[in-house]
Amino acid sequence: MFSTRLEWNLRPNRLSELLQAKRASGATLLDLTESNPTRAGFIYPSEQILHAFHDPRALHYEPTPAGLTTARDAVAGYYAARGQQVSPECILLTVSTSEAYSYIFKLLADPGDEVLVPRPSYPLFDYLAALESLRPVPYSLAYDGNWRVDFDALRRAVTPRTRAVVLVNPNNPTGSYIKKQELETLLPICAEHGLAIVSDEVFSDYAFAPDPHRVQSLAGVEEVLTFCLSGLSKIAGLPQMKAGWIVTGGPQHLLAQARERLELIADTYLSVSTPVQHALPQLLSLGEGLRKQIIGRVRENMRFLENSVRGTACHALHAEGGWYAILQVPRTRSEEDWCLALLERENVLVQPGFFYDFDVEAFLVVSLLTQPETFQEGMERLLAELNSNVQFDDF
């Protein structure tokens, strides 16, 4: 009776079962997976945010497929403040980056086609692709002290049915940005095979330090059809507002066709609310203060983590930015067993690497968005558990 696109294993895993039992028992947990900024103890300018919606124009429905001009102008201003010139005509509003992916996959691909996605990376890609009847094909990110695209693996992954290469810049959870030299390698590959690039840039503002070799955004790329995704959820810490966007770039003849077709898709749904579009200029402005708080938090937690793991049985992989950190732990247990032991014995919740499609063991992923007191106590308990159960040659 139901679509085969939804034939996923919906049974809870051992970690989710234990977590449910812990919560039911009333245990006080140290959650090192928190990714919701509205629950992470940041100070929001509540009155100003609510005032942004006190616009009488919000009472009138204005069905504009690409989004209201004032809202798209505000998004263009966001890029201008970062030294990137983006025309409002190249911006299309969505309710989220997930919706943006769905629009782009509809635009580029037919059922059974393929999109290349990084591994390790965000676990939602399998679901987003499957809902459009597409096949996600992984290409590897290699780690040798720094993360880099494995271009041999990427080239091998390309088939006649490949339609796009997905980048997450910086990647989640590796925190690695695409470098200028990597982009120079990627563009000819995409041009040769007629592939678009989808660049997810929701964490691009959260670099730990400047780097002249880094590509901050692919907005402005002209060689191939390119779609840059972002939104309020991460850049302003406002996931509840449900406002995102696509910036389209590329050769002029393809750009015009892509914009026309994207607007047709958007016109079918008209999902972005009028009130949030009118509020968007103010919300983007207010987001500056939230971003400063968040970048201060993630940098502070990253420093604590790096200092804490020195001389222990745990190693922090190098990250350039984002909201997450990766810990390499000894292979004396599986990732799942490490997570279960930490939750059962220490009431510390972390994520296993296989959630993010790591193809080898053993890695744990923690959120740097966690409140510092919780993060520090959780890391201390985590390291105590690791060091009490392993020898230093157990990696």
N, C-alpha and C positions, 0 to 999 in steps of 0.2 A: 504493500500500500504506500510506503514512504520512499522518497528519493534515495538512491544509492549514494548521493553526495553526503548524506547524513549518517552513513554507516561507520560511526566512530565508536570506540570503546568508551562507554560512559560510566563504567564501573569505577568506584573510588579506589585509588591505590592505597598502599599501606600507610604512606605518610599522611594523606588526607584523612584516613580513618583514625589514625592516632591523634591528629590535630583536633578532629571533631570530639574525640573522647576527652582530650585535655580540656577543651573549652567547656564541655558539659560538666566536668568535675569542678570547674571554678579555678583551675590552676592559673597562676599569674605567669604569662608567657613573655619572653623577650623576643619580639618579632623583628628579625633582621631581614625581612622580605618586604617591608612596607614601601609601597610605590605610589600611594595616594597622597599627594601633597596636602590635601585638605584635612588629613588625619595625622599630619606629621609635626604639628606644633608650631607652624609658621604664623606670623602676625599678618592677618589680612585687613586691608582698609575697608571694612565691611560697609560703612555708610557710603563711601565713594563708589564701591561696586554696585550697591543697590541703586544709588542715584543715577548710575549710567542707564538704568532702565526706565527712568522717569521722563521718557520722551513721548509726547503725544502722537508722533508719527508711527509709533509701534502699534497703535490701534488700527492702522490701515494696512490691509494685505497688499503687498507689492510683489507679485510673482515674477521675479527676475532670475532666469536660469543660472547665470554666472555669478549672481550676487549683486547687491546694491552698489552703485558707483562709490558712495561715500565709504562703504566697508572695504571695497577693493583698493581705494586710494589709501586707506589706513594701512593695509597690508603692504602696499608699495612703499609707504613711508617707513615701515619696519625694515625693509631691505635697504632703503636709501641710507638709513642710520648706520648701516653696516658696510657702506661703500659700494652697494650693488644696485644698479639701475634696472628696475623691473617695471614694465608697463602694466598699468591696471588691466589693460585688455588681455594680458596673458595670465591673469589670475582668475581662478574659478573657486568659489567657496563650497565647502562641504561641511557636514556635521562632525567629521572626524577623519583621521588618516585611514582608518579601516574602510570608511566609505570611499575615500579617495582611491584606495587600492581597487575597490570593486568597480568604480567607474573606469579606471585605467585598464583593468583586465578586460572589461566589456569592450572597451575601445579597440584594444590591440589584438585580441585573441578569440579564436573559436574553440568550442568544446574539444578537448583532447590535445590542445596546444600546450606549450611548456613555457615556464618562466624560471630563470636561474636565480636562486636565492643563496645568500651566504650561510656558511656553516662553520662555527656556531653562530646562532643569532636568535632573534625573537621567535618564539614557538607558534605565533599566530599565523605564520605564512601558510602552513599546511591547510589550515581551515579556510583562510581567505581564498586560496587558489581552488580548493575543492568546491567551495560554494559557487564558483564560476565554471566548474567542470574543467579546470586546468590541472596540469601536473607540475608541481614544484620540483625542480631538479637542483640539488645542492652543488655549490662550488666551494672549495675549502678556503678558509683563512688560516695561514700558517703562522706559527709562533716560534721565534728564535730570540726571544728577549724583547721583540717588538712584533706586533701583528702586521701581516701583509697579505694582499690578495695572491693566491696561488694561481697564476695565469695559465700554467700548464693544465691545471685541473679545470679552469674555466673554459679554455679552448676545447678540451675533451668533452665537456658537458653540452656544447652547442650541437644541435641537430637541425634538420630542416623544419622542425616544428617549434623551435625556440623563437619566442617573440620579444622577450625583454630580459634585461639584467637588473635585478634589484640590488641597490646599495643601501646600507643603513649607515649614516654618516653624522656622528660617530656611531659605530655599531653597538648594539645591545646584545650581550652584556660585556663585550670585550673592551669597549671604550676607545676603539681605534678609528681614527679618521682616514679617509682616502687621501693619499699624497698626490702632489702635482705630477710626479713621475708616473704614478700608477694610472692616473687619469689619461696621461699621454699614451700609455699602453692600451688602455681600455677602449678609447674612442675609435681607433682604426679597426679593432676587432668588431665593434658594434656596427661601424659603417660597412665593413665587408659583408656582414651577414644580415644587414637590414634590421638590427635590433635596437629597440628603444632602451633608455636608461630610466629607471624609477629610483629616485634618490630620497630616502626617508631622512629628513633633517630635523626631527623634533628635538633632539638633544644637542644641536649644533652650537648653542650658546653656552654650553657647560664644559668648556675646556679647562683643564687644570693649570695649563701654562701656555703661553704663545708658542707658535711654531711656524716659521716662514714657509716650510715645505708642505703645510697642510692645505687642503681644499676645504674652505668653510662651507661653501654651498656650490652646487652645480648650476644655480640660476645664471643664465647668460651663456651657457654652452650652446654653440650654433652648429656643430658638426653633425650631430645626430639628434633625433627627437628625444627630448628630455622632460621629465616630470619631477619637480621638487615638491615634497610634501612637508607641511608643518601645521601648527595650530596652537590654540590657547592652552591645551591640556598641559603641555610641558613648558612652553616658553613663558607662560604667565602663571603657571600653577593653578589653572582653572579648568580642570577636566569636566566639571559639571555644566559648563556653558555650552559645550558641544558646538564648537566652531573651529574649523580647520580650512585648509586651502591647498590648491594645486597651482604651481607656477609652471607654465608650459614654455619650452624653448626648443630651438632646433632650426633646421633649414626652413626658409620662408614658405615654400610650397607645402611642406608637410605640416608646418605650424598652423597655417590657416585651416587646413582640413581637420587637424586634431581638435582645434578649438571649436570648430563648427559641430563636430560630432560629440565632443564632451558636453557642449551646451544642450544638445538634443537629449543626451542621457540624463543630465541634470533636470531638464524640463519635465522629464517623465516622473521624477520624484519630488522636486521642489522641497527638499527636506530641511533647509536651513531656515530657522525662524526669523521673521521680521524683527522682533525685539532684539535678538542678539546681534543682528546685523547693524542696527542703529547704535547699539552699545559698543560695538567692536572698537571704534577709535579710542574711546575712553578706557576700555579693558586692556587694550594693547599698551596704552600709556601707563596704566596702573601696574601692568605686568613687570615693568622695570624694577620696582621695589621688591616684588616677589622673587624675581630672578637673582637679585643681589643676595637675598636671604638664602636661596637654594644653593647658589654657587659657593657661598660661605660655608654652608653646612656640608656639602659633599666634599669640599676640599679639606675641611677640618676632620671629617671622619676618615678620609683617605690617608691623611697624615698619621692619624692615630693607628690605623690598621698597619701601615707600612712600618711604623716604629714598633708595634706590638709583636709582629711576626719575626722580627730579627732574632736569630739564635734559637728558633723553635722548629718543630717538625712540620711547619706550615710555610708556604711560599706564596706571596702575593704577585700575581702576574701584572706586568706593566700595563697601565691604562692611561689614556690621554685625556679622557673626559667622560661625561655621561653621569648616570646615577647609580652605577653598579660597580662592584669589585669581584674579582675571581680569585679564589684561594685554591692552590694545589695542595692536596693533602695526601698522606701516605696511602698506598694501595693495600693496606692490611685489611681494609673493609671496602665494600662497594660504596659508591656515593649514597645509595639509598640507605644502607646500613649506618653510615656516618650520620645522615640526617635523622634517622630514627633514634639513634643513640643520643644525639644532642637534644632532641625533643623529649625523649622519655626520661633521661637522667638529669638534664640541665635546664629543661623548659626553654630551650633556645631553638627558634625556628629559622632554618636556612633552606635554600633550594639546591637540589642536586644538579650537576652539570648536564645530565641527560635531558633535563627540561628544556635546555637550549641547544640540544642536538650536538653536544660534544661527542666525538666518536671514540674517545679513549677515556679511561678513568685515571685519576679521581679528582674531581673538581667540585667545589662548593661555590655558590653565588650568593652574595649579600648585597642589600640595598644601602647605598650611602645616604639615602634620604632619611633614614631612621634618626630619631632624636638622639643627640650625643650621649646622654646618660644611659639610655637603653643600649645604644650601639657599643659603648665602651664596656658595660657590664656583660653584654652578650658575647663580645669578642673575648673577654677574659675567661668566661666559662667555656667557650669553644676551644680556646687554646689549652686550657687546663685539661679538658677531656682528651684532646689529641695527644698532649704530651704525656699523659698518664697511661696511654695505651699503645704507644709506638716507640720504636727506636729511631734514631736519626738516619739510619741507613735503610729505612723501610720504603723509600720512595720508589 
